[in-house]
Amino acid sequence: MTDAVLSIGVIGGGWRTESFLRVADALPDRFRISRVYARSERSAKRVASVSDVAIENDLRRFLSAGGLDFVVVAIPRESVAEVLTQVVPTGLPVLLETPPARDGDELAEIWSRFGSAPIEVAEQYPFQPYHAARTAIIESGILGEVNLVRVSAAHEYHATSLMRPWLGVGMEPAEITASVVEDPVLSVRDIDGWHEPREQVARRITAVFRFGSRTGFYDFADPEQYVSPIRSKHVSIHGTRGEMIDDSVSYLVGDDRVATARIARDETGREGDLDGKYLNRLALGEQVVYDNPYRPARLNDDELAIAETLSRMGHFVATGEHFYSLAEGCHDQYLSALMLRAAATGEKVVADRLPWAP
């Protein structure tokens, strides 16, 4: 990671831009949002309400002003290609907030146009503390070889971005079956906070991804499961020597002995602790499985993950080393699109080898 303060421009004025602004404000020794391009007056007002950052309403002026290490593109997916057409010729590295198209044909077209450009995708879920801790536990080897993963913690490509690394699979062909059911629930929250209770019918998709002998199960009720206090998120990871169910880990430590431990959260600000409220680390027994590099900034877990994508983007700009490439983003979005097709038709679909696959 680079030690210099990263100068970042953000294209877009929606709610995700607010997350990048909060992270930069909390970590001024690491990140500086130098300016934001907000096309509409409404978006500009939204950005101004959370930060005094410079706001530009002309994309050409935004790009030509110079002084940026990279730009974050945080706009609706259907507008990404048009913006990339203007940004990529400048040579500025790009961090896309979301994969840039919906299905295989659109993704292949994007790849043919921009696949050689310096573009990464800001997929933060693998860097959220608990998910990063799960990855560290798998890599420690105590679970043995992981062949079965169940993800009920995020929707669509976010879920496959967790599933594939945990299973240790790349972009090889996959078979996908899926179904969708209605999940009636009383909704009391959304991304803007609590609201009066109202009836909501969430769309719950369950799917099976078969990567040869390795299997990923998907189960998520979008959008309610993200914010509902009565629709919790779960992960289970099964290996040849142990398993992890949410934050509980059981594994063999001998021919006739099993150890069971929980991922423990060490955070400040409790009882007589006057250090402020922030995450220190996550540990499994004596083993630290996530050490917060951004303490003592008061960031929630998702904001810590966003900070990590910005840091890794700085490292990518400096070295060319990918952390979640455009190819990875295209592939997870492609698998997600196939899952939605399987859920809609009830038929098995097969993931082909597409142009971004090595």
VOZA-825643 format. One record per residue (C-alpha): x, y, z; residue in three letters. Coordinates in steps of 0.001 Angstrom, whole numbers. Each point is the difference from the previous one (the first is absolute). Example, Ala and Ser with C-alpha at 12.3 -4.5 7.8 and 13.67 -1.06 7.14 Angstrom:
REM residues 2
+---------+---------+---------+-----+
!       u !       v !       w !  aa !
+---------+---------+---------+-----+
!   12300 !   -4500 !    7800 ! ALA !
!    1370 !    3440 !    -660 ! SER !
+---------+---------+---------+-----+
This chain:
REM residues 358
+---------+---------+---------+-----+
!       u !       v !       w !  aa !
+---------+---------+---------+-----+
!       0 !       0 !       0 ! MET !
!    1157 !    3554 !    -710 ! THR !
!     858 !    2298 !    2916 ! ASP !
!    -897 !    3216 !   -1847 ! ALA !
!   -3442 !    1562 !     313 ! VAL !
!   -2002 !   -1193 !   -2994 ! LEU !
!   -1723 !    2730 !   -2014 ! SER !
!   -3288 !   -1401 !   -1234 ! ILE !
!   -2740 !    1313 !   -2250 ! GLY !
!   -3515 !   -1415 !     193 ! VAL !
!   -2419 !     -98 !   -2916 ! ILE !
!   -3550 !    -171 !    1308 ! GLY !
!   -2036 !    1600 !    2756 ! GLY !
!   -2097 !   -2861 !    1363 ! GLY !
!    -114 !   -1681 !    3403 ! TRP !
!    3084 !   -2141 !    -648 ! ARG !
!    2042 !    3160 !    -633 ! THR !
!    -928 !    1039 !    3529 ! GLU !
!    1770 !   -3143 !    1285 ! SER !
!    3227 !     919 !   -1800 ! PHE !
!    -218 !    3534 !    1374 ! LEU !
!    -500 !   -1229 !    3573 ! ARG !
!    2967 !   -2340 !    -275 ! VAL !
!    2243 !    2737 !   -1377 ! ALA !
!   -1124 !    2450 !    2696 ! ASP !
!     807 !   -2574 !    2692 ! ALA !
!    3441 !    -804 !   -1489 ! LEU !
!    1439 !    3304 !   -1263 ! PRO !
!    3568 !   -1299 !     345 ! ASP !
!    -790 !   -2698 !   -2585 ! ARG !
!   -2660 !    1307 !   -2380 ! PHE !
!   -1097 !    3344 !   -1403 ! ARG !
!   -3096 !     334 !   -2171 ! ILE !
!    1224 !    2899 !   -2116 ! SER !
!   -3217 !     526 !   -1927 ! ARG !
!   -3315 !   -1621 !    -891 ! VAL !
!   -1770 !      79 !   -3340 ! TYR !
!   -3747 !     295 !     618 ! ALA !
!   -2010 !     508 !   -3161 ! ARG !
!   -3315 !    1085 !    1517 ! SER !
!    -742 !    2778 !    2458 ! GLU !
!   -1703 !   -2535 !    2257 ! ARG !
!    3139 !   -2168 !     127 ! SER !
!    2184 !    3030 !     640 ! ALA !
!   -2180 !    1019 !    2937 ! LYS !
!     190 !   -3519 !    1410 ! ARG !
!    3799 !      17 !    -169 ! VAL !
!     190 !    3510 !    1499 ! ALA !
!   -2175 !   -1115 !    2911 ! SER !
!    2637 !   -2488 !    1188 ! VAL !
!    3291 !    1633 !   -1040 ! SER !
!    1509 !    3322 !   -1064 ! ASP !
!    1849 !   -1723 !   -2865 ! VAL !
!     304 !    1842 !   -3312 ! ALA !
!   -2882 !    -911 !   -2325 ! ILE !
!     220 !     154 !   -3798 ! GLU !
!   -2941 !    -339 !   -2395 ! ASN !
!    2039 !    -283 !   -3208 ! ASP !
!    1755 !   -3324 !    -523 ! LEU !
!    2617 !    1377 !   -2384 ! ARG !
!    1047 !    2651 !    2493 ! ARG !
!     -44 !   -2616 !    2773 ! PHE !
!    2401 !   -2232 !   -1951 ! LEU !
!    2276 !    2720 !   -1370 ! SER !
!     662 !    1703 !    3344 ! ALA !
!    2736 !   -2553 !     798 ! GLY !
!    1505 !    -924 !    3344 ! GLY !
!   -1816 !   -3325 !     455 ! LEU !
!    1510 !   -3411 !     719 ! ASP !
!   -3185 !   -1722 !   -1164 ! PHE !
!   -3731 !     505 !    -383 ! VAL !
!   -2853 !   -1887 !    1625 ! VAL !
!   -2978 !    -500 !   -2316 ! VAL !
!   -3076 !    -298 !    2211 ! ALA !
!   -2934 !     311 !   -2389 ! ILE !
!   -2820 !   -2282 !   -1196 ! PRO !
!    1279 !   -3005 !   -1922 ! ARG !
!   -1741 !     984 !   -3240 ! GLU !
!    1998 !    3254 !    -177 ! SER !
!    3456 !   -1462 !     661 ! VAL !
!     978 !    -738 !   -3622 ! ALA !
!    -723 !    3575 !   -1089 ! GLU !
!    2116 !    1404 !    2828 ! VAL !
!    2852 !   -2450 !    -604 ! LEU !
!      90 !    1166 !   -3616 ! THR !
!     989 !    3431 !    1309 ! GLN !
!    2170 !   -1038 !    2947 ! VAL !
!    2142 !   -2817 !   -1436 ! VAL !
!    1663 !    2118 !   -2759 ! PRO !
!    1372 !    2310 !    2711 ! THR !
!    2068 !   -2864 !    1395 ! GLY !
!   -1431 !     430 !    3486 ! LEU !
!    -381 !   -3296 !    1881 ! PRO !
!   -3628 !    -773 !     805 ! VAL !
!   -1630 !   -1618 !    3023 ! LEU !
!   -3517 !   -1068 !    -955 ! LEU !
!   -2488 !     -92 !    2850 ! GLU !
!   -1889 !   -2837 !   -1724 ! THR !
!     587 !   -2358 !   -2956 ! PRO !
!    -768 !    1944 !   -3180 ! PRO !
!   -2737 !   -2092 !   -1660 ! ALA !
!   -2787 !   -2477 !     763 ! ARG !
!     410 !   -3146 !   -2105 ! ASP !
!    2572 !   -1967 !   -1926 ! GLY !
!    -455 !    1775 !   -3348 ! ASP !
!     196 !    3474 !    1541 ! GLU !
!    2981 !    -990 !    2126 ! LEU !
!    1814 !   -1447 !   -3035 ! ALA !
!    -555 !    3274 !   -1837 ! GLU !
!    1365 !    2002 !    2934 ! ILE !
!    3007 !   -2319 !     194 ! TRP !
!     730 !     340 !   -3723 ! SER !
!      64 !    3793 !     374 ! ARG !
!    1664 !     499 !    3377 ! PHE !
!    1598 !   -3306 !    1025 ! GLY !
!    3552 !    1325 !    -401 ! SER !
!    -641 !    3235 !    1919 ! ALA !
!    1138 !     478 !    3633 ! PRO !
!   -3363 !    -823 !    1569 ! ILE !
!    -795 !   -1723 !    3308 ! GLU !
!   -3383 !    -565 !    1661 ! VAL !
!    -708 !    1204 !    3548 ! ALA !
!   -1420 !   -3283 !    1238 ! GLU !
!     214 !     552 !    3743 ! GLN !
!   -1686 !   -3127 !    1379 ! TYR !
!    3137 !   -2202 !     138 ! PRO !
!    1646 !    2777 !    2037 ! PHE !
!   -2708 !     375 !    2623 ! GLN !
!    1622 !   -1056 !    3293 ! PRO !
!   -1940 !   -3219 !     622 ! TYR !
!     270 !   -1150 !   -3604 ! HIS !
!    3714 !     848 !     -37 ! ALA !
!     356 !   -1973 !    3243 ! ALA !
!   -1744 !   -3001 !   -1582 ! ARG !
!    2412 !     170 !   -2918 ! THR !
!    2952 !      68 !    2411 ! ALA !
!   -1363 !   -3019 !    1866 ! ILE !
!    -393 !   -1959 !   -3236 ! ILE !
!    3530 !     966 !   -1073 ! GLU !
!    1378 !   -1120 !    3384 ! SER !
!    -927 !   -3562 !   -1000 ! GLY !
!   -1837 !    -994 !    3185 ! ILE !
!   -3170 !    -797 !   -1963 ! LEU !
!    1856 !   -2159 !   -2485 ! GLY !
!   -1165 !      80 !   -3617 ! GLU !
!   -3207 !    2024 !    -421 ! VAL !
!   -2473 !   -1568 !   -2399 ! ASN !
!   -3344 !    1391 !    1186 ! LEU !
!   -1012 !    3590 !     778 ! VAL !
!   -3384 !    1516 !     797 ! ARG !
!    -341 !    3771 !    -365 ! VAL !
!   -3064 !    1806 !    1336 ! SER !
!    1734 !    3304 !     660 ! ALA !
!    -189 !    2031 !   -3218 ! ALA !
!   -1814 !       7 !   -3309 ! HIS !
!     980 !    -952 !   -3529 ! GLU !
!    3617 !     770 !   -1015 ! TYR !
!     916 !    1023 !    3558 ! HIS !
!    -776 !   -3552 !    1091 ! ALA !
!    1983 !   -1673 !   -2775 ! THR !
!    2964 !    2284 !     757 ! SER !
!      74 !   -1689 !    3423 ! LEU !
!    -925 !   -3487 !   -1151 ! MET !
!    2646 !    -505 !   -2672 ! ARG !
!    3091 !     864 !    2079 ! PRO !
!   -1256 !   -1981 !    2977 ! TRP !
!    -452 !   -3022 !   -2250 ! LEU !
!    3324 !     664 !   -1679 ! GLY !
!   -1494 !     136 !   -3494 ! VAL !
!     824 !    2401 !   -2787 ! GLY !
!   -1850 !     492 !   -3271 ! MET !
!    -485 !   -3618 !    -977 ! GLU !
!   -3415 !   -1067 !   -1334 ! PRO !
!   -2869 !    -296 !    2480 ! ALA !
!   -3484 !   -1523 !      44 ! GLU !
!   -2687 !    2064 !    1691 ! ILE !
!   -3516 !    -874 !    1114 ! THR !
!   -2261 !    2433 !    1842 ! ALA !
!   -3529 !     717 !    1152 ! SER !
!   -1814 !    3019 !    1389 ! VAL !
!   -2682 !     205 !    2692 ! VAL !
!   -1859 !    2824 !    1694 ! GLU !
!    1142 !     880 !    3510 ! ASP !
!   -2658 !    2159 !    1728 ! PRO !
!    1453 !    2111 !    2799 ! VAL !
!    -883 !    3098 !    1976 ! LEU !
!    2473 !    2649 !   -1153 ! SER !
!    1151 !    2553 !    2587 ! VAL !
!    3336 !    1221 !   -1471 ! ARG !
!    1640 !     976 !   -3274 ! ASP !
!    3360 !    1559 !    -900 ! ILE !
!   -1203 !    3379 !    1283 ! ASP !
!    -950 !   -1342 !    3438 ! GLY !
!   -3081 !   -1097 !    1942 ! TRP !
!   -3506 !     654 !   -1329 ! HIS !
!   -3584 !    -865 !     838 ! GLU !
!    -636 !   -3761 !    -307 ! PRO !
!   -1347 !   -1053 !   -3375 ! ARG !
!    -655 !   -3309 !   -1691 ! GLU !
!    2738 !   -1070 !   -2371 ! GLN !
!     320 !   -3045 !   -2229 ! VAL !
!    3688 !    -645 !    -494 ! ALA !
!    1204 !   -2075 !   -2941 ! ARG !
!    2059 !   -2869 !    1405 ! ARG !
!    2222 !   -1869 !   -2430 ! ILE !
!    1668 !   -3282 !     869 ! THR !
!    2610 !   -1349 !   -2405 ! ALA !
!    2607 !   -2727 !    -344 ! VAL !
!    3307 !     713 !   -1760 ! PHE !
!    1942 !   -3125 !    -931 ! ARG !
!    3656 !     572 !    -860 ! PHE !
!     990 !   -3573 !    -747 ! GLY !
!     225 !   -1741 !    3380 ! SER !
!    -436 !    3244 !    1963 ! ARG !
!   -3385 !    1465 !     803 ! THR !
!   -1267 !    3411 !    1002 ! GLY !
!   -3494 !     570 !    1390 ! PHE !
!   -1613 !    3422 !    -331 ! TYR !
!   -2965 !    1185 !    2077 ! ASP !
!   -1051 !    3632 !     226 ! PHE !
!   -3185 !    2074 !     265 ! ALA !
!     710 !    3213 !   -1869 ! ASP !
!    -184 !    2739 !    1143 ! PRO !
!   -1436 !    -640 !    3449 ! GLU !
!    2736 !   -2284 !    1315 ! GLN !
!    2570 !    2813 !    -169 ! TYR !
!   -1763 !    2270 !    2470 ! VAL !
!   -2686 !   -1990 !    1788 ! SER !
!     507 !    -692 !    3722 ! PRO !
!   -2039 !   -3195 !    -446 ! ILE !
!    1727 !   -1353 !   -3128 ! ARG !
!    3533 !    -731 !    1131 ! SER !
!    3027 !    -861 !   -2134 ! LYS !
!    1850 !   -3323 !     203 ! HIS !
!    3072 !   -1749 !   -1369 ! VAL !
!    1093 !   -3625 !     279 ! SER !
!    3278 !   -1396 !   -1308 ! ILE !
!     698 !   -3742 !      42 ! HIS !
!    3448 !   -1525 !    -334 ! GLY !
!    1455 !   -3471 !     318 ! THR !
!    1364 !     706 !    3516 ! ARG !
!   -2584 !    2424 !    1366 ! GLY !
!   -2783 !    2454 !    -619 ! GLU !
!    -919 !    3594 !     692 ! MET !
!   -3605 !     974 !     747 ! ILE !
!    -222 !    3798 !     156 ! ASP !
!    2579 !     844 !    2706 ! ASP !
!     302 !   -3505 !    1496 ! SER !
!    2882 !   -2218 !   -1161 ! VAL !
!     423 !   -3725 !     722 ! SER !
!    3043 !   -1918 !   -1236 ! TYR !
!    2053 !   -3097 !     628 ! LEU !
!    3170 !     466 !    2050 ! VAL !
!     831 !   -3694 !     327 ! GLY !
!   -1325 !   -3426 !    -876 ! ASP !
!   -2465 !     117 !    2887 ! ASP !
!    -300 !    3663 !     961 ! ARG !
!   -1990 !    2924 !   -1362 ! VAL !
!     470 !    3662 !     851 ! ALA !
!   -2902 !    2450 !    -106 ! THR !
!     503 !    3760 !     162 ! ALA !
!   -1801 !    3175 !    -988 ! ARG !
!    1267 !    2990 !   -1912 ! ILE !
!     294 !    2590 !    2778 ! ALA !
!    -417 !    3709 !    -700 ! ARG !
!    2401 !    2309 !    1828 ! ASP !
!   -1245 !    3581 !    -134 ! GLU !
!     539 !    3074 !    2115 ! THR !
!   -2434 !    2372 !    1672 ! GLY !
!   -1570 !   -2504 !    2377 ! ARG !
!    -578 !     609 !    3692 ! GLU !
!    2994 !    1979 !    1319 ! GLY !
!    1938 !       5 !   -3276 ! ASP !
!     357 !    3647 !   -1088 ! LEU !
!    1844 !    -607 !   -3279 ! ASP !
!   -3064 !     570 !   -2163 ! GLY !
!   -2113 !   -2474 !   -1933 ! LYS !
!    1865 !   -1997 !   -2626 ! TYR !
!     876 !   -3583 !    -910 ! LEU !
!    3432 !   -1202 !    1102 ! ASN !
!      91 !   -3539 !   -1339 ! ARG !
!   -1760 !   -3332 !    -389 ! LEU !
!    1602 !   -3093 !    1499 ! ALA !
!    -569 !   -3732 !      70 ! LEU !
!    1479 !    -990 !    3326 ! GLY !
!    3564 !    1358 !     -23 ! GLU !
!      66 !     390 !   -3789 ! GLN !
!    -763 !    3493 !   -1310 ! VAL !
!   -2050 !    -538 !   -3155 ! VAL !
!    -705 !    3669 !    -753 ! TYR !
!    2063 !    2953 !    1203 ! ASP !
!   -1569 !    3389 !    -715 ! ASN !
!    2551 !    2123 !   -1891 ! PRO !
!   -2238 !    3091 !     207 ! TYR !
!    -391 !     365 !    3746 ! ARG !
!    -739 !    2299 !    1772 ! PRO !
!   -2306 !    1332 !   -2732 ! ALA !
!   -3641 !    -485 !     960 ! ARG !
!   -1157 !   -1982 !   -3005 ! LEU !
!   -2597 !   -2729 !    -218 ! ASN !
!     936 !   -3375 !   -1491 ! ASP !
!   -1153 !     856 !   -3521 ! ASP !
!    1891 !    3301 !      99 ! GLU !
!    3142 !   -1850 !    1114 ! LEU !
!    -416 !   -2187 !   -3071 ! ALA !
!    -427 !    3045 !   -2240 ! ILE !
!    3158 !    1481 !    1495 ! ALA !
!    1790 !   -3230 !    -878 ! GLU !
!   -1134 !     189 !   -3638 ! THR !
!    1340 !    3574 !    -214 ! LEU !
!    3319 !   -1038 !    1554 ! SER !
!     317 !   -2962 !   -2334 ! ARG !
!    -878 !    2216 !   -2950 ! MET !
!    2916 !    2224 !     967 ! GLY !
!    2220 !   -3084 !      24 ! HIS !
!   -1356 !   -1016 !   -3414 ! PHE !
!     794 !    3458 !   -1411 ! VAL !
!    3545 !    -239 !    1350 ! ALA !
!     762 !   -3615 !    -935 ! THR !
!   -2599 !   -1318 !   -2452 ! GLY !
!    -875 !   -2831 !    2419 ! GLU !
!   -3718 !    -815 !    -179 ! HIS !
!   -2169 !    -434 !    3091 ! PHE !
!   -3403 !    -419 !   -1701 ! TYR !
!     477 !     529 !   -3701 ! SER !
!   -2512 !     923 !   -2660 ! LEU !
!     214 !   -3648 !   -1100 ! ALA !
!    -972 !   -1210 !    3496 ! GLU !
!   -2838 !    2508 !     160 ! GLY !
!   -1261 !   -1051 !   -3424 ! CYS !
!      96 !   -3668 !     964 ! HIS !
!   -1881 !     381 !    3278 ! ASP !
!   -2616 !    2156 !   -1712 ! GLN !
!    -269 !   -2594 !   -2780 ! TYR !
!    -602 !   -2796 !    2530 ! LEU !
!   -2580 !    2199 !    1710 ! SER !
!   -1827 !     600 !   -3297 ! ALA !
!     -57 !   -3734 !    -704 ! LEU !
!   -1419 !    -644 !    3472 ! MET !
!   -2816 !    2475 !    -639 ! LEU !
!    -729 !   -1713 !   -3318 ! ARG !
!     -81 !   -3409 !    1688 ! ALA !
!   -2345 !    1336 !    2681 ! ALA !
!   -2315 !    1505 !   -2638 ! ALA !
!    -144 !   -3094 !   -2226 ! THR !
!     468 !   -2822 !    2506 ! GLY !
!    2571 !   -1532 !   -2350 ! GLU !
!    3660 !    -822 !     581 ! LYS !
!    2426 !    2397 !   -1674 ! VAL !
!    3688 !    -488 !    -750 ! VAL !
!    2625 !    2718 !     266 ! ALA !
!    2106 !     110 !   -3162 ! ASP !
!    3620 !    1094 !    -172 ! ARG !
!    -223 !    3658 !    -973 ! LEU !
!    2662 !    2365 !   -1372 ! PRO !
!    1142 !    1383 !    3352 ! TRP !
!     801 !   -3477 !    1360 ! ALA !
!    3741 !    -795 !     -24 ! PRO !
+---------+---------+---------+-----+
